[in-house]
Amino acid sequence: MKWLALMVLLLGVPVEAALPGVPVCERPHVPAPAEARAFPPELQGALDALVRDMLAREPHAGLAVGVVRGDARWVGTYGLRDLAQALPATPRTTWRMASLTKSFTAVAVMQLVEQGRLELDADIRTWVPTWPERRWPVTVRQLLGHLGGVTNYGRLGPSQDTGRLDTAGAVALVADYALEAEPGTRFIYSTWAYNLLGAAIEAVSGQSYGDYLQAHVFGPSGMAHAALDDRLTRDEHHAAGYRLREGQLVPSRRVDVSGRFAGGGTRASIEDLLGFGQALLDERLVSRATTGLMQTSMSTRDGRLTDYGMGFATWPLRGHYVVAHAGAQPETSTLLLLLPGEGVAIALASNLEGQAVPLKRLASHIIGLLLENEGPRVSARLRDPVDEVVNEGLNRVFGYGLAYHSWAEHGPGTRPDANGLAEAFTQVTRLLDRSAIAREPAAARARILAAHQPRANGLFIRVGVHMAKTLEEAVGPERLRGYSSRGALAFFNDYLAVCEARACPEPFRFDPGLREALRRLTP
């Protein structure tokens, strides 16, 4: 039977067809908290069908999917956590979290910052003196945002086994490396940077990193099975890991991740991960102001957004403000994605390596299923390359504007500065002018792609947020959310109709040229 299960997964035959009695999905799974409720049966069925469709197209071993929206929750588990023993994935299965650990670490750091025990803009050597002095000081804030110039693994690749290490040993791994850049000037994603933060947590709290997480992050989040990923203490519920080699699933390399403890050294179940996501949405781990700060993208000294805040990546997706972190290591692929403006958390864990793209795609489809059923999208009619550039600009104003408005109005974010808005509208109008684009299409497109950046005064964000706010005042928050599915053209055309009815000042209505471009693009 074990041999058959392995062959089934390798050959891509549906497990449930070949192994009667092995549950592929336990659904619906309602967690212990009394206030949680199940999604309606039809939505559970749609979510399950969405996941199964992905699994039919992608190689897989085991997969866990969890979704929270408000006080409703759904968990589905699929495939096998252990191929050799034909053990199914269940809600109790624990998975390596890999770099998702950085989000746990960031929350712990910010708890200590709120207590006044850590300072964001102080040199990390204040608490980790064993880390050698560098040419420039590296601050806690810079480490949280991967702007400290600290190398990522250096000579050690992410799949290399460092052997069993304590905190001092983990810090020593990076001690001999010079900074790769002056702090604040470049985004350099770094697991070792987060190890320095883990060492600071221990120095300030007087607890081990693992004990601190249990008491202040895992415990308050209801993460009953989360822990440091110690091979010596794994139980029978932990997922065995696999990788693809020449199209076949083979066991992962055995790697001890104790040397990347605060940057990638934990494990948790799908219920644990959802609990963490829910605690973040409910702002139970840190204050609302701190939550907003952590979810705000940092920027380099020359005014380029990094799309990463403090322990979380962030980006706009079809008008949703996404806060997320992924994990990738031997044995695992993970993703936690939050929509704080809409009260949604999506957690994904697989015991197959290299699944970042499929997991992100699945999360995107789940968002569409949950939140984007408000009418057909209006697709632009593109007749020439200039139309394509104008349409790209419209989509970016729409995407950034709706996302940032939702995050600020219904989540923990802050609104951009509204000063000089009339001039901002005028500048956006110039950027999207057809004649200017036709003269220098490549240069015009480059300016459009940079128009959300701080060094461009966040033009697209500021203008888009004002448009979203104007629309919400006119049509209400529920209809405003529908633009995520209806798209940029509906967003712009409806905004202009509202402005016409309200007699908005002329700069806020763009100019006749852009209004004509909109008519040209609208089918």
C-alpha positions as CSV (number, residue, x, y, z in Angstrom):
1,M,0.0,0.0,0.0
2,K,2.9,2.4,0.8
3,W,4.5,1.6,-2.6
4,L,1.2,2.2,-4.3
5,A,0.6,5.6,-2.7
6,L,4.1,6.7,-3.8
7,M,3.5,5.6,-7.4
8,V,0.1,7.3,-7.4
9,L,1.7,10.6,-6.5
10,L,4.6,10.3,-8.8
11,L,2.4,9.4,-11.8
12,G,-0.2,12.1,-11.1
13,V,-3.1,9.7,-10.6
14,P,-5.8,11.1,-8.2
15,V,-5.0,9.7,-4.8
16,E,-8.6,9.2,-3.8
17,A,-9.2,7.0,-6.9
18,A,-6.4,4.6,-6.1
19,L,-6.5,4.5,-2.4
20,P,-10.1,4.1,-1.1
21,G,-10.5,5.2,2.5
22,V,-7.6,7.8,2.5
23,P,-9.2,11.2,3.0
24,V,-8.0,13.8,0.6
25,C,-9.8,16.7,2.1
26,E,-11.4,17.0,5.5
27,R,-14.2,19.5,5.0
28,P,-15.6,21.6,6.4
29,H,-13.3,21.9,9.4
30,V,-14.6,24.3,12.1
31,P,-11.9,25.3,14.6
32,A,-12.3,25.3,18.4
33,P,-13.2,29.0,19.0
34,A,-16.9,29.3,19.5
35,E,-17.1,32.6,17.7
36,A,-15.8,31.1,14.4
37,R,-18.4,29.9,11.9
38,A,-18.3,27.9,8.7
39,F,-18.6,29.4,5.3
40,P,-22.0,28.7,3.5
41,P,-21.9,25.2,1.9
42,E,-22.0,26.6,-1.6
43,L,-18.9,28.7,-0.9
44,Q,-17.1,25.8,0.7
45,G,-17.8,23.7,-2.4
46,A,-16.5,26.5,-4.7
47,L,-13.3,26.8,-2.6
48,D,-12.8,23.1,-2.7
49,A,-13.4,22.9,-6.4
50,L,-10.9,25.8,-7.0
51,V,-8.2,24.0,-5.0
52,R,-8.8,20.6,-6.7
53,D,-8.6,22.3,-10.1
54,M,-5.2,23.6,-9.2
55,L,-4.1,20.2,-7.9
56,A,-5.2,18.6,-11.2
57,R,-2.8,20.9,-13.0
58,E,0.2,21.0,-10.7
59,P,2.4,18.3,-9.1
60,H,1.7,17.9,-5.4
61,A,2.2,15.8,-2.4
62,G,0.2,17.4,0.5
63,L,-1.5,20.7,0.7
64,A,-3.4,22.7,3.4
65,V,-5.5,25.7,2.6
66,G,-7.2,28.0,5.1
67,V,-9.4,31.0,4.6
68,V,-10.8,33.6,7.0
69,R,-13.2,36.3,6.2
70,G,-14.6,38.2,9.2
71,D,-15.7,35.6,11.7
72,A,-16.1,32.8,9.1
73,R,-13.4,30.2,8.5
74,W,-12.7,27.3,6.1
75,V,-9.9,24.8,6.0
76,G,-9.3,22.1,3.4
77,T,-6.5,19.5,3.5
78,Y,-5.4,17.5,0.4
79,G,-3.1,14.7,-0.5
80,L,-0.5,13.1,1.7
81,R,1.8,14.5,4.4
82,D,3.9,11.4,4.0
83,L,4.0,9.5,0.7
84,A,5.9,6.4,2.0
85,Q,3.4,5.8,4.8
86,A,0.3,7.0,2.9
87,L,-0.5,9.4,5.7
88,P,-3.0,12.1,4.7
89,A,-2.6,15.8,5.3
90,T,-5.0,17.0,8.0
91,P,-5.6,20.3,9.9
92,R,-3.3,18.9,12.6
93,T,-0.4,18.4,10.2
94,T,2.5,20.7,10.9
95,W,4.6,22.2,8.1
96,R,7.9,24.1,8.0
97,M,7.1,27.8,7.9
98,A,10.4,28.7,6.4
99,S,10.7,32.5,5.9
100,L,7.2,33.1,7.2
101,T,9.0,33.0,10.5
102,K,10.2,36.5,9.7
103,S,6.6,37.7,10.3
104,F,6.6,36.1,13.8
105,T,9.9,37.7,14.5
106,A,8.8,41.2,13.3
107,V,5.7,41.0,15.6
108,A,7.9,40.1,18.6
109,V,10.3,43.0,17.8
110,M,7.5,45.5,17.5
111,Q,5.9,44.3,20.8
112,L,9.2,45.1,22.5
113,V,9.4,48.5,20.7
114,E,5.9,49.3,22.0
115,Q,7.1,48.5,25.5
116,G,10.0,50.9,25.1
117,R,12.5,48.0,25.4
118,L,13.8,48.2,21.8
119,E,14.3,51.3,19.7
120,L,13.7,51.2,16.0
121,D,16.4,53.6,15.1
122,A,19.1,52.4,17.4
123,D,22.1,50.3,16.3
124,I,21.5,46.6,16.6
125,R,24.9,46.3,18.4
126,T,23.2,47.9,21.4
127,W,21.6,44.5,22.1
128,V,23.8,42.2,20.0
129,P,27.4,43.4,20.8
130,T,28.9,40.1,19.5
131,W,28.1,41.3,16.0
132,P,31.2,43.2,14.9
133,E,31.1,46.9,14.3
134,R,30.7,47.9,10.7
135,R,31.5,51.0,8.7
136,W,27.9,52.2,9.3
137,P,25.5,51.5,12.1
138,V,22.6,49.1,11.2
139,T,19.3,49.9,12.9
140,V,16.5,47.7,14.1
141,R,14.2,49.4,11.6
142,Q,16.5,48.8,8.7
143,L,16.9,45.1,9.6
144,L,13.1,44.7,9.8
145,G,12.8,46.1,6.3
146,H,15.8,44.4,4.7
147,L,17.5,47.7,4.3
148,G,20.5,47.0,6.6
149,G,22.8,45.9,3.9
150,V,23.3,42.5,5.6
151,T,24.0,39.6,3.3
152,N,21.6,36.8,2.6
153,Y,23.3,33.5,3.4
154,G,26.6,34.7,1.9
155,R,28.6,31.6,0.9
156,L,25.9,29.3,2.3
157,G,23.0,28.7,0.0
158,P,19.4,28.6,1.4
159,S,19.4,24.8,1.1
160,Q,22.7,24.2,2.9
161,D,22.7,22.4,6.3
162,T,24.5,24.6,8.8
163,G,24.3,21.9,11.5
164,R,22.8,22.4,14.9
165,L,23.4,25.9,16.1
166,D,22.4,28.0,19.1
167,T,21.8,31.8,18.9
168,A,25.4,32.7,19.3
169,G,26.3,30.3,16.5
170,A,23.6,31.6,14.2
171,V,24.9,35.2,14.7
172,A,28.4,34.1,14.1
173,L,27.5,32.8,10.7
174,V,27.2,36.4,9.4
175,A,29.8,38.0,11.6
176,D,32.6,37.8,9.0
177,Y,30.7,39.3,6.1
178,A,31.0,43.0,5.2
179,L,27.8,44.8,4.5
180,E,26.7,44.5,0.9
181,A,25.5,48.1,0.7
182,E,25.2,51.2,2.9
183,P,22.2,50.8,5.1
184,G,19.1,52.5,3.6
185,T,20.3,52.4,0.0
186,R,19.3,49.0,-1.2
187,F,16.7,46.3,-0.4
188,I,18.7,43.1,0.3
189,Y,16.4,40.3,1.5
190,S,18.3,38.6,4.4
191,T,17.6,35.7,6.7
192,W,20.7,36.6,8.7
193,A,19.4,40.1,9.3
194,Y,16.4,38.5,11.1
195,N,18.7,36.3,13.1
196,L,20.2,39.5,14.6
197,L,16.6,40.6,15.5
198,G,16.1,37.2,17.1
199,A,19.2,37.7,19.2
200,A,18.0,41.1,20.2
201,I,14.6,39.7,21.3
202,E,16.5,37.2,23.6
203,A,18.7,39.9,25.0
204,V,15.9,42.3,25.9
205,S,13.3,39.8,27.1
206,G,15.6,37.4,29.0
207,Q,13.8,34.5,27.3
208,S,14.9,32.2,24.5
209,Y,13.5,33.1,21.1
210,G,11.3,30.0,21.1
211,D,10.0,30.7,24.6
212,Y,9.2,34.3,23.8
213,L,7.2,33.3,20.7
214,Q,5.2,30.8,22.7
215,A,4.3,33.3,25.4
216,H,3.7,36.4,23.3
217,V,3.0,35.4,19.7
218,F,1.9,31.8,19.4
219,G,-0.1,31.7,22.6
220,P,-2.2,34.9,22.1
221,S,-2.8,33.7,18.5
222,G,-4.1,30.3,19.5
223,M,-1.3,28.6,17.7
224,A,-1.4,25.3,19.7
225,H,1.0,23.4,17.6
226,A,3.5,26.1,16.5
227,A,7.1,25.7,17.7
228,L,10.7,25.9,16.6
229,D,11.4,23.4,13.9
230,D,13.6,21.0,15.8
231,R,13.9,17.6,14.1
232,L,14.5,16.0,17.5
233,T,11.1,17.1,18.7
234,R,8.9,16.6,15.6
235,D,5.9,14.3,16.1
236,E,4.1,12.0,13.8
237,H,2.0,14.8,12.5
238,H,4.8,16.7,10.8
239,A,4.8,16.7,7.0
240,A,7.6,14.9,5.2
241,G,9.1,17.1,2.5
242,Y,9.5,16.5,-1.3
243,R,11.1,18.1,-4.3
244,L,10.7,17.5,-8.0
245,R,13.6,15.8,-9.8
246,E,13.2,15.0,-13.5
247,G,9.4,15.2,-13.1
248,Q,9.3,12.9,-10.1
249,L,8.7,13.6,-6.4
250,V,11.7,12.6,-4.3
251,P,12.4,13.2,-0.6
252,S,13.8,16.6,0.3
253,R,17.4,17.1,1.5
254,R,17.6,16.9,5.3
255,V,18.5,20.4,6.5
256,D,18.8,21.6,10.0
257,V,17.3,25.1,10.1
258,S,18.3,26.0,13.7
259,G,21.0,28.3,12.2
260,R,18.3,30.5,10.7
261,F,16.0,30.4,13.7
262,A,14.5,33.9,13.6
263,G,14.6,34.1,9.9
264,G,13.2,30.7,9.0
265,G,13.2,28.2,11.8
266,T,9.6,27.5,12.9
267,R,6.8,25.0,12.1
268,A,3.0,25.3,12.5
269,S,-0.3,23.8,11.3
270,I,-2.7,25.5,8.9
271,E,-5.0,26.3,11.8
272,D,-2.0,27.9,13.6
273,L,-1.2,30.0,10.6
274,L,-4.8,31.1,10.2
275,G,-4.8,32.0,13.9
276,F,-1.8,34.2,13.4
277,G,-3.5,35.9,10.4
278,Q,-6.7,36.4,12.4
279,A,-4.8,37.9,15.3
280,L,-3.1,40.3,13.0
281,L,-6.4,41.3,11.4
282,D,-7.9,41.8,14.8
283,E,-4.8,43.8,16.0
284,R,-4.4,41.6,19.0
285,L,-0.7,41.2,18.9
286,V,0.4,44.9,18.5
287,S,-1.6,48.1,18.4
288,R,-3.4,49.5,15.4
289,A,-0.8,52.2,14.8
290,T,2.0,49.6,15.0
291,T,0.1,47.2,12.7
292,G,-0.3,50.0,10.1
293,L,3.4,50.9,10.4
294,M,4.4,47.2,9.8
295,Q,2.2,47.1,6.7
296,T,3.6,50.3,5.2
297,S,6.2,49.7,2.5
298,M,9.6,51.2,3.3
299,S,11.6,53.1,0.8
300,T,15.2,53.5,-0.1
301,R,17.0,56.7,0.6
302,D,16.5,57.8,-3.0
303,G,12.7,57.4,-2.8
304,R,12.0,53.9,-4.2
305,L,9.4,51.7,-2.5
306,T,10.7,48.3,-1.5
307,D,7.3,46.7,-1.4
308,Y,8.2,45.4,2.1
309,G,7.3,46.9,5.4
310,M,8.3,45.3,8.8
311,G,8.1,41.5,8.4
312,F,5.6,41.6,5.5
313,A,5.7,42.3,1.8
314,T,2.9,44.5,0.5
315,W,1.6,45.4,-2.9
316,P,-1.7,46.3,-4.7
317,L,-3.6,43.5,-6.4
318,R,-6.6,44.5,-8.5
319,G,-7.4,47.2,-6.0
320,H,-6.8,45.1,-2.9
321,Y,-4.1,46.1,-0.4
322,V,-2.1,42.9,0.0
323,V,0.1,42.1,3.1
324,A,1.9,38.8,2.8
325,H,4.9,36.6,3.4
326,A,6.0,33.5,1.7
327,G,8.3,30.7,2.8
328,A,10.6,28.4,0.8
329,Q,13.0,25.8,2.2
330,P,13.8,22.2,1.7
331,E,10.5,20.3,2.6
332,T,8.2,23.2,2.2
333,S,6.4,26.1,0.4
334,T,4.2,28.4,2.5
335,L,2.2,31.6,2.0
336,L,0.2,33.8,4.4
337,L,-1.7,36.6,2.6
338,L,-3.9,39.2,4.4
339,L,-6.3,41.8,3.0
340,P,-6.5,44.1,6.1
341,G,-9.0,46.5,4.4
342,E,-11.4,43.6,3.8
343,G,-10.8,41.3,6.8
344,V,-9.5,38.4,4.8
345,A,-6.7,36.0,5.6
346,I,-5.5,33.2,3.3
347,A,-3.0,30.6,4.5
348,L,-1.3,27.9,2.3
349,A,1.2,25.2,3.1
350,S,2.7,22.5,0.9
351,N,5.3,19.9,1.6
352,L,6.6,20.2,-2.0
353,E,9.4,22.6,-2.6
354,G,9.3,25.3,-5.3
355,Q,5.6,26.1,-5.2
356,A,5.7,29.9,-4.7
357,V,4.1,30.6,-8.0
358,P,1.2,28.1,-7.8
359,L,0.4,29.1,-4.2
360,K,0.4,32.8,-5.1
361,R,-1.9,32.0,-8.1
362,L,-4.2,30.0,-5.9
363,A,-4.4,32.8,-3.4
364,S,-5.3,35.2,-6.2
365,H,-8.1,33.0,-7.4
366,I,-9.4,32.7,-3.8
367,I,-9.5,36.5,-3.6
368,G,-11.5,36.6,-6.8
369,L,-13.9,34.0,-5.6
370,L,-14.5,35.8,-2.2
371,L,-14.5,39.4,-3.3
372,E,-14.8,39.9,-7.0
373,N,-18.3,38.9,-8.1
374,E,-19.7,42.4,-8.6
375,G,-20.2,42.4,-12.4
376,P,-18.1,41.8,-15.5
377,R,-14.8,43.5,-16.0
378,V,-14.8,46.2,-18.6
379,S,-11.8,45.3,-20.8
380,A,-10.1,48.1,-22.7
381,R,-10.3,48.3,-26.5
382,L,-6.6,48.7,-27.5
383,R,-6.0,49.9,-31.0
384,D,-2.4,50.9,-31.0
385,P,0.7,50.9,-28.7
386,V,-0.2,54.3,-27.3
387,D,-3.6,52.9,-26.1
388,E,-1.6,50.2,-24.3
389,V,0.5,52.7,-22.4
390,V,-2.5,54.9,-21.5
391,N,-4.4,51.8,-20.3
392,E,-1.4,50.7,-18.2
393,G,-1.4,54.1,-16.5
394,L,-5.2,54.0,-15.8
395,N,-4.8,50.6,-14.3
396,R,-2.0,51.7,-12.0
397,V,-3.9,54.8,-10.8
398,F,-6.9,52.5,-10.2
399,G,-5.0,49.7,-8.5
400,Y,-2.9,51.8,-6.2
401,G,-5.8,54.2,-5.4
402,L,-8.4,51.7,-4.5
403,A,-6.0,49.5,-2.6
404,Y,-4.5,52.3,-0.5
405,H,-8.0,53.8,0.2
406,S,-9.4,50.5,1.4
407,W,-6.3,50.0,3.6
408,A,-6.6,53.4,5.1
409,E,-10.4,53.7,5.4
410,H,-11.2,50.1,6.5
411,G,-7.8,48.9,7.8
412,P,-4.9,50.2,9.8
413,G,-3.3,52.3,7.1
414,T,-2.9,56.0,6.8
415,R,-4.1,58.3,4.0
416,P,-1.5,60.0,1.8
417,D,-0.9,63.7,2.1
418,A,-3.8,65.6,0.4
419,N,-1.9,68.8,-0.1
420,G,-1.4,69.9,-3.7
421,L,-4.0,67.5,-5.0
422,A,-5.1,69.8,-7.9
423,E,-1.5,69.9,-9.2
424,A,-1.2,66.1,-8.7
425,F,-4.2,65.6,-11.0
426,T,-2.7,67.9,-13.5
427,Q,0.6,66.0,-13.5
428,V,-1.2,62.7,-13.9
429,T,-3.1,64.2,-16.9
430,R,0.2,65.1,-18.5
431,L,1.7,61.6,-17.9
432,L,-1.3,60.0,-19.7
433,D,-1.4,62.5,-22.6
434,R,-1.6,60.5,-25.8
435,S,0.5,63.0,-27.9
436,A,3.3,63.0,-25.3
437,I,3.3,59.2,-25.1
438,A,3.4,58.9,-28.9
439,R,6.5,61.2,-29.1
440,E,8.5,59.1,-26.5
441,P,6.6,55.9,-25.8
442,A,9.5,54.1,-23.9
443,A,10.3,57.2,-21.8
444,A,6.6,57.8,-21.1
445,R,6.0,54.3,-20.0
446,A,9.0,54.4,-17.7
447,R,7.6,57.6,-16.1
448,I,4.2,55.9,-15.6
449,L,5.8,52.9,-14.0
450,A,7.5,55.1,-11.5
451,A,4.6,57.5,-10.8
452,H,3.6,55.8,-7.5
453,Q,7.1,56.1,-6.0
454,P,7.9,58.5,-3.2
455,R,10.5,60.3,-5.5
456,A,7.5,61.0,-7.8
457,N,5.5,62.3,-4.8
458,G,3.3,59.2,-5.0
459,L,1.3,60.8,-7.7
460,F,-0.7,57.7,-8.7
461,I,-1.4,56.8,-5.1
462,R,-2.6,60.3,-4.1
463,V,-4.8,60.8,-7.1
464,G,-6.2,57.3,-7.0
465,V,-7.0,57.5,-3.3
466,H,-8.9,60.8,-3.8
467,M,-10.9,59.2,-6.7
468,A,-11.7,56.2,-4.5
469,K,-12.8,58.4,-1.6
470,T,-15.0,60.5,-4.0
471,L,-16.6,57.3,-5.4
472,E,-17.2,55.8,-1.9
473,E,-19.0,59.0,-0.8
474,A,-21.2,58.8,-3.9
475,V,-21.9,55.0,-4.2
476,G,-21.1,53.6,-0.7
477,P,-18.4,51.2,0.4
478,E,-20.0,48.0,-0.8
479,R,-20.3,49.2,-4.4
480,L,-16.8,50.7,-4.2
481,R,-15.4,47.2,-3.5
482,G,-17.0,46.0,-6.7
483,Y,-14.5,47.9,-8.8
484,S,-11.9,45.3,-8.0
485,S,-13.8,43.0,-10.4
486,R,-15.1,45.7,-12.7
487,G,-11.7,47.2,-13.4
488,A,-10.0,50.6,-14.2
489,L,-12.3,51.8,-16.9
490,A,-15.4,51.4,-14.8
491,F,-13.6,53.2,-11.9
492,F,-12.5,56.1,-14.1
493,N,-15.8,56.5,-16.0
494,D,-17.9,56.4,-12.8
495,Y,-15.6,58.8,-11.1
496,L,-16.0,61.3,-13.9
497,A,-19.7,60.9,-13.9
498,V,-19.8,61.6,-10.1
499,C,-17.5,64.7,-10.7
500,E,-19.9,65.9,-13.4
501,A,-22.8,65.6,-11.0
502,R,-20.9,67.3,-8.3
503,A,-19.3,70.0,-10.5
504,C,-15.8,69.1,-9.3
505,P,-13.2,71.8,-10.1
506,E,-11.7,71.3,-13.6
507,P,-8.3,69.8,-12.5
508,F,-10.1,67.0,-10.6
509,R,-11.9,66.0,-13.8
510,F,-8.6,65.6,-15.7
511,D,-8.7,67.3,-19.1
512,P,-10.7,66.8,-22.4
513,G,-7.8,64.9,-23.9
514,L,-7.8,62.2,-21.2
515,R,-11.6,62.0,-21.2
516,E,-11.5,61.4,-24.9
517,A,-8.8,58.7,-24.4
518,L,-11.2,57.0,-21.9
519,R,-14.0,57.0,-24.5
520,R,-11.6,55.6,-27.0
521,L,-10.7,52.7,-24.7
522,T,-14.2,51.9,-23.5
523,P,-15.9,49.3,-25.6
